[in-house]
Amino acid sequence: MNNPLPGSGPKPATIMIVGEAPFGEDMLKREMFVSAGGRELTNMLHEVGIIRTECYLTTVFKTQPPANDVGHFFSDKKCTKVKAEFLPSLDELAREVAEVNPTVILALGNTALFALTGLTSVSKWRGSLLRTLPQFGSRKLVPTYHPAAIMRMWEWRPISTRDMARALHASKTTDWPLNEKQYYVRPSFATASGLLTQLLLRAEEGPMKLSCDIETRARQIACIGIAWSTTEALCIPYMAVRGVKGSYWSFEEEFALRSKLRVLLTHPNVRVIGQNFAYDAQYIALQDGYIPNLYFDTMVMQHTLFSSMKKSLDFLASMYCQHYVYWKDDGKTWDASIDEEQYWIYNCDDCTNTFEVCEVEERLLVSEQLTEQYDFLRKLWRAVVMMMLRGVRIDEKLKAQISMELMTYIAEVQGEINQIVGYPINLASPKQVASLFYSELGLPVVKNKKTHRPTTDDDALLAFPKKEPLTAGLCERIQAIRSASVLLSTFATMPLDIDKRMRCYYNIAGTVTYRFASGENAFGSGGNLQNIPKGDDEDAIEKKKKLAAAGHRQIIVPNMRKMFVPDPGHTYFDIDLDRADLMVVIWEADDDDLRQAVREGVDLHRLNASALFNKPMDRIEYKERQMAKMFAHGSNYGGSPRTMALNCGLTVHQSELMQRNWFSAHPGIKDWHRRTEAQLASRREVRNAFGFRNRFFGRVEALLPEALAWVPQSTVSIVINKGLLAVSEQLPEVRIELQVHDSIAGQYPTHMENDILRRMKPLLEVPVPYANPLTIGVGVSTSVRSWGDVRERPWP
């Protein structure tokens, strides 16, 4: 039942829906939620079985705010202090709630959440089963996103429908869920040791699941928790504020418990469950000397199921746990002022929620036919953890030299800039740089393409000289300093461990294409190893030197890969796949002509130019070949005629004619596009040849280019990762140390070179299971000096 504006007498309803305030159409039609967002709200409610007309709909505030900005009702930017003149709205809402007497309230957006519970941030609390404030009767409440937000962020729609389903479930009864959790916190030694013994006895009887989670403090394990069901968990503290010298146990007790845990977590019948367990494994391996017997990583399971969705534990619990309440602020960061027992309860919450999430995800993997894909990622997980623990040897002297050269270069260019502007300017201050260009030099304002705010980003620095040519030298130097600063901070000054090795964190669930993401590890070492620069080649260096002689400034990019060196007696190698993405496109299109051209070693870009310009190959000019390279690639990935015209400097008419020629010569590519569109329309997903999938949650009409690009990128990632796993498992002499997009690098004993390379090649030639199987060519480059010095060589 909609609440007319202004409200007539409320009628009882099981579900009460509370929004923020009426907006334009609501006021015109004197009815709640009648805009496009309101109509979508109706659709979402009906999808989960809630009949809108059986609900009572209202808003916190009863008048439309200026410019539809709910901040108008508050006196602070955080929207937590209601202006005095609007406080009666809260009293009126309390009267409505009392008269409607709902079993559950569905709160839409931040304003409704705050008004009814006093909590802020619907993005944190959404999906939780909460109690309203006493003035609203301490009723059940489930917060979710506002429909207007969903219209802007369509991928939030399935999340919000899950929250609505939770509200429907809560409306079935007036009872509150019982807190059935049994946690053992602050245990005695007898209790902790006895529980571990019982679990070991159960493990001897057959397979069992245990979830495990650690909390850390000062880069030490502060406590470790294990759960053996969705309701039972034990937290074993190691650190304690009021313990003897900061320890909870005596030395002998802690040693005994750590020893029992090691036996338990490595027992062949124990299936350990973790969330982003690569983090925990780093600590356990370093401080206790073993890696637990991980079978289920809930983050990796979610990645297999829904690679483009969030994967944090609180999000997974909000989607999969039956009685969910957000808890992550209770002990996320240790605070000496907080009772440690709360910290240990938080640890147990992590364990039981992880256990419950795993049970749901395991069923989903079966129903979605993704168990084989997850099993591969699970095996890959262990190989990657070994890479993380092994680390990479770094030439510390060269690293210091590169750092010094970059710092010297930055200081020199900064001096030139100071001289140009007439005073020392802090280029790290956007405010100072903006003041220089817009206030002092009076240049037309350039706005950021995303934020639409004035900017001095790289696009602006390219635009300024077009407006005022005299700024060219200044802009060039600012860009040079920014480039050098990125090289210095991101790569040259990456911290090393005490043994002079660099160890980073690899996340195999880091990208939707199954490429790894990397960053600083748990102990502050390493960083992003996915984009280590190869450095400028000789031609680029010579060109930049000539420009420098003419007064121009462009950073000569050093070969950072030379810092990565093999251990004594070892040779560095780099494995790369030949034209991998293109090969997948050809096989997806089942294009025999392009397949044959690849086998014969034909120049594909010249061949494509022949099709695009309808000319014989021997008459194709260099610029036409380059155009064909860009145009065919973009068209293969769903670029529209208009997009390709903009990218290639063509008219739309020229682009349409060229695409007509292209798809006429290669109709299989267009067929691949149509198949992909059909998959998106029917299932909102695409799968690659290995059975991995990407489920999309955005608007279908805009997804084709993204879906087309995902297929070859994910296929190539799985090929390189299958090769990585095979080499890790079958060639223990080889130390794989890096995975960089479509290549892997590492080292092997130099005296075994021919034997190792001979055995390595077939492990890397992973067949892609098309009807006509595809094996992507594999190249190898080696050097006894460094990764940056590797040169291509033939396989033995």
HELIX and SHEET records of a PDB file:
HELIX    1   1 GLY A   24  LYS A   29  1                                   6    
HELIX    2   2 ALA A   36  GLU A   47  1                                  12    
HELIX    3   3 ARG A   52  GLU A   54  5                                   3    
HELIX    4   4 PRO A   66  ASN A   68  5                                   3    
HELIX    5   5 VAL A   70  PHE A   73  5                                   4    
HELIX    6   6 ALA A   84  PHE A   86  5                                   3    
HELIX    7   7 LEU A   87  VAL A  100  1                                  14    
HELIX    8   8 GLY A  109  THR A  117  1                                   9    
HELIX    9   9 VAL A  122  TRP A  125  1                                   4    
HELIX   10  10 PRO A  134  PHE A  136  5                                   3    
HELIX   11  11 PRO A  147  ARG A  152  1                                   6    
HELIX   12  12 TRP A  154  TRP A  156  5                                   3    
HELIX   13  13 ARG A  157  ALA A  170  1                                  14    
HELIX   14  14 PHE A  189  GLU A  205  1                                  17    
HELIX   15  15 PHE A  251  LEU A  265  1                                  15    
HELIX   16  16 PHE A  277  ASP A  288  1                                  12    
HELIX   17  17 THR A  298  LEU A  305  1                                   8    
HELIX   18  18 LEU A  313  TYR A  320  1                                   8    
HELIX   19  19 GLU A  340  SER A  367  1                                  28    
HELIX   20  20 THR A  371  ARG A  390  1                                  20    
HELIX   21  21 GLU A  396  VAL A  421  1                                  26    
HELIX   22  22 PRO A  430  ALA A  434  1                                   5    
HELIX   23  23 SER A  435  GLU A  440  3                                   6    
HELIX   24  24 ASP A  458  LYS A  467  1                                  10    
HELIX   25  25 PRO A  469  THR A  471  5                                   3    
HELIX   26  26 ALA A  472  VAL A  486  1                                  15    
HELIX   27  27 LEU A  487  ALA A  492  3                                   6    
HELIX   28  28 GLU A  538  ALA A  549  1                                  12    
HELIX   29  29 MET A  560  MET A  563  5                                   4    
HELIX   30  30 ALA A  580  ALA A  589  1                                  10    
HELIX   31  31 ASP A  592  ARG A  599  1                                   8    
HELIX   32  32 LEU A  604  PHE A  613  1                                  10    
HELIX   33  33 MET A  617  ARG A  619  5                                   3    
HELIX   34  34 TYR A  622  ASN A  636  1                                  15    
HELIX   35  35 PRO A  641  CYS A  648  1                                   8    
HELIX   36  36 VAL A  652  ALA A  665  1                                  14    
HELIX   37  37 PRO A  667  ARG A  683  1                                  17    
HELIX   38  38 VAL A  700  ALA A  702  5                                   3    
HELIX   39  39 LEU A  704  GLN A  730  1                                  27    
HELIX   40  40 THR A  750  MET A  752  5                                   3    
HELIX   41  41 GLU A  753  LEU A  764  1                                  12    
HELIX   42  42 TRP A  787  ASP A  789  5                                   3    
SHEET    1   A 5 TYR A  56  THR A  59  0                                        
SHEET    2   A 5 ILE A  15  GLY A  19  1                                        
SHEET    3   A 5 VAL A 104  LEU A 108  1                                        
SHEET    4   A 5 LYS A 140  THR A 144  1                                        
SHEET    5   A 5 LEU A 130  ARG A 131 -1                                        
SHEET    1   B 6 GLN A 182  TYR A 184  0                                        
SHEET    2   B 6 GLU A 232  PRO A 237  1                                        
SHEET    3   B 6 GLN A 220  ALA A 227 -1                                        
SHEET    4   B 6 MET A 208  ARG A 217 -1                                        
SHEET    5   B 6 VAL A 270  GLY A 274  1                                        
SHEET    6   B 6 LEU A 294  ASP A 297  1                                        
SHEET    1   C 2 MET A 239  VAL A 244  0                                        
SHEET    2   C 2 SER A 247  SER A 247 -1                                        
SHEET    1   D 2 VAL A 392  ARG A 393  0                                        
SHEET    2   D 2 ARG A 501  MET A 502 -1                                        
SHEET    1   E 2 CYS A 504  ASN A 507  0                                        
SHEET    2   E 2 ALA A 517  GLU A 520 -1                                        
SHEET    1   F 5 ARG A 735  VAL A 740  0                                        
SHEET    2   F 5 SER A 743  PRO A 749 -1                                        
SHEET    3   F 5 HIS A 570  LEU A 577 -1                                        
SHEET    4   F 5 VAL A 778  SER A 783 -1                                        
SHEET    5   F 5 ARG A 791  ARG A 793 -1                                        
SHEET    1   G 2 GLU A 685  ARG A 687  0                                        
SHEET    2   G 2 ARG A 693  ARG A 695 -1                                        
SHEET    1   H 2 PRO A 767  VAL A 768  0                                        
SHEET    2   H 2 LEU A 774  THR A 775 -1                                        
END                                                                             
